[in-house]
């Protein structure tokens, strides 16, 4: 394996991070619109993309270790260290560009995650406040559509009528 393969993996990881940004924005739109019915589906999609990102990260780690050995650096080198020790040519600049783009995406993901968490906390608080105002003795509607008072006293029925 070599620098080309690592660069291809980094492109794939960037695409997955962009997809994660999209899914988090989609989740945010559902939260803003009060469409909690679809929230579980959006959350599941975010989790699926996160799983793919983790897998891509593992693949990247393996490729970085292999390329680091080829380039004569420590096997446990980070991508930043690998870019710094790249031989003459474009690879140092290419890997630094990948790092910058992935850092920018990570910042966007963190901001979206934080915003979505605030929306979820606000929705939970609103639900709790609403549930606190629900009466313990609900009233029923009579035939005219007016709420009647709950029957709490005994009643006598005249069976002779």
Helices and strands as residue ranges (DSSP letters): H 3-33, G 36-38, H 39-70, H 79-84, H 91-133, E 140-141, E 147-148
